[in-house]
């Protein structure tokens, strides 16, 4: 899927009226099948950018946002929903019903393409257990297929959310901080799987990452955001230590990296609103 942003400014989804824009006059073009990592310090506008691309957040009226040449906010509601069904948004904390089985949660990646009757039936009789097992196995989680979601650790829930993407049959994956709850080994496995699968399927992949080293190692193109503006848009090989130092100025602790959260049982997560399928 081709993505084009021209002079796009937007507010964060939870911003108060009158708050400064989270994105300011952003110009970007992403070709079909590209894999792009978006990096930058906290508050740079990374999550807002993903919500814009997911058609969950409208840009300012003077801006232009198109997906495959179509401006989502100039479409009717039904057409816009059809466009949304061609993309997959993975929030940092996936909104998984706590009493749901993992197999059902993973197969929910297919819901936008299913009829109402088929989606209701799948809640009680999972339609394709082998496909769910295969997707979970790519993230080292196949043994949890029949567990309840509320018995998973935070890292396991995050990997369930990523496994959904492999079943989503979409042309655009928007992934927000997919490694935040994973240990180093599983971080490497998760990001490798996402990039390899996107490349094999011709899917456009846009991922926000705090782990700069993973971004540089796995993504051919790096977009740096700071204070809602584009700091650089370069091939990974051209992102120098000096550029990174300027991008993370006053946020050096984020650039140096902190230890990932351990993949251990966690308390029940607060409800998360899924802005689009």
Long-range contacts (C-beta under 8 A, 24 or more apart in sequence): 1-32, 1-67, 1-68, 1-86, 1-87, 1-171, 1-172, 1-204, 2-29, 2-30, 2-31, 2-32, 2-66, 2-67, 2-68, 2-69, 2-204, 3-28, 3-29, 3-30, 3-53, 3-66, 3-67, 3-172, 3-204, 3-206, 4-28, 4-29, 4-30, 4-64, 4-65, 4-66, 4-69, 5-29, 5-52, 5-59, 5-63, 5-64, 5-65, 6-63, 6-64, 6-65, 7-62, 7-63, 7-64, 8-52, 8-59, 8-60, 8-63, 8-64, 8-65, 9-59, 9-60, 9-62, 9-63, 9-228, 10-48, 10-52, 10-57, 10-58, 10-59, 10-60, 10-63, 11-48, 11-57, 12-45, 12-47, 12-48, 13-48, 13-51, 13-56, 13-57, 13-275, 20-228, 21-60, 21-228, 22-48, 22-228, 23-48, 23-49, 23-52, 23-228, 23-229, 24-227, 24-228, 24-229, 25-229, 26-228, 26-229, 26-230, 27-230, 28-223, 28-230, 28-233, 30-204, 30-206, 31-204, 32-171, 32-202, 32-204, 33-198, 33-199, 33-202, 33-203, 33-204, 34-204, 34-205, 34-220, 34-221, 35-195, 35-198, 35-199, 35-204, 35-205, 35-207, 35-218, 35-219, 35-220, 35-221, 36-205, 36-206, 36-207, 36-219, 36-221, 36-222, 36-223, 37-207, 37-208, 37-209, 37-215, 37-218, 37-219, 37-221, 37-222, 37-223, 37-236, 38-206, 38-207, 38-208, 38-209, 38-223, 38-224, 38-225, 39-208, 39-209, 39-210, 39-212, 39-215, 39-222, 39-223, 39-224, 39-225, 39-247, 40-224, 40-225, 40-226, 40-231, 40-247, 40-248, 41-226, 41-247, 41-248, 41-250, 41-251, 41-254, 42-251, 42-254, 43-227, 44-225, 44-226, 44-227, 44-228, 45-225, 45-227, 45-228, 45-229, 46-176, 46-208, 46-225, 47-92, 47-176, 47-208, 48-228, 49-206, 49-208, 49-225, 50-89, 50-174, 50-175, 50-176, 50-206, 50-208, 51-89, 51-275, 53-87, 53-172, 53-174, 53-206, 54-84, 54-87, 54-89, 54-174, 54-275, 54-276, 55-80, 55-83, 55-84, 55-87, 55-276, 56-89, 56-275, 56-276, 57-275, 67-172, 84-112, 84-276, 84-277, 85-112, 85-113, 85-170, 85-277, 86-170, 86-171, 86-172, 87-170, 87-171, 87-172, 87-173, 87-174, 87-276, 88-164, 88-165, 88-168, 88-170, 88-172, 88-173, 88-174, 88-277, 89-174, 89-176, 89-274, 89-275, 89-276, 89-277, 90-161, 90-162, 90-164, 90-165, 90-173, 90-174, 90-175, 90-176, 90-178, 91-161, 91-176, 91-272, 91-274, 92-158, 92-176, 92-177, 92-178, 92-180, 93-157, 93-158, 93-269, 93-270, 93-272, 94-157, 94-158, 94-160, 94-161, 94-164, 94-272, 95-271, 95-272, 95-273, 95-274, 96-149, 96-157, 96-160, 96-161, 97-149, 98-148, 98-149, 98-150, 98-268, 99-148, 99-149, 99-150, 100-148, 100-149, 101-126, 101-145, 101-146, 101-147, 101-148, 101-149, 102-132, 102-136, 102-141, 102-144, 102-145, 102-146, 102-147, 102-148, 102-149, 102-152, 102-160, 103-129, 103-132, 103-133, 103-145, 103-146, 105-149, 105-160, 105-164, 106-132, 106-135, 106-136, 106-145, 106-160, 106-163, 106-164, 106-167, 107-131, 107-132, 107-167, 108-164, 109-135, 109-163, 109-164, 109-165, 109-166, 109-167, 109-168, 110-167, 110-168, 110-169, 111-277, 112-168, 112-170, 112-277, 113-169, 131-167, 132-163, 132-167, 134-166, 135-163, 135-164, 135-166, 135-167, 136-160, 136-163, 138-163, 138-166, 138-193, 138-197, 139-163, 139-186, 139-189, 139-190, 139-193, 140-186, 140-189, 150-268, 151-265, 152-265, 153-181, 153-263, 153-264, 153-265, 153-266, 154-181, 154-261, 154-263, 154-264, 154-266, 154-269, 155-181, 155-182, 155-183, 155-186, 155-261, 155-262, 155-263, 155-264, 156-263, 157-181, 157-266, 157-269, 158-182, 159-186, 159-190, 162-190, 162-193, 162-194, 165-194, 165-197, 166-197, 170-203, 171-202, 171-203, 171-204, 172-203, 172-204, 172-205, 172-206, 173-198, 173-203, 173-204, 173-205, 173-206, 173-207, 174-206, 174-207, 175-205, 175-206, 175-207, 175-208, 176-207, 176-208, 177-208, 177-209, 177-210, 178-207, 178-209, 179-209, 179-210, 179-211, 179-214, 179-260, 180-210, 180-260, 180-261, 181-260, 181-261, 181-263, 181-266, 182-260, 182-261, 182-263, 183-260, 183-262, 183-263, 184-260, 186-263, 187-211, 187-214, 187-260, 188-214, 191-218, 192-218, 195-219, 210-254, 210-257, 211-257, 212-244, 212-255, 212-257, 213-257
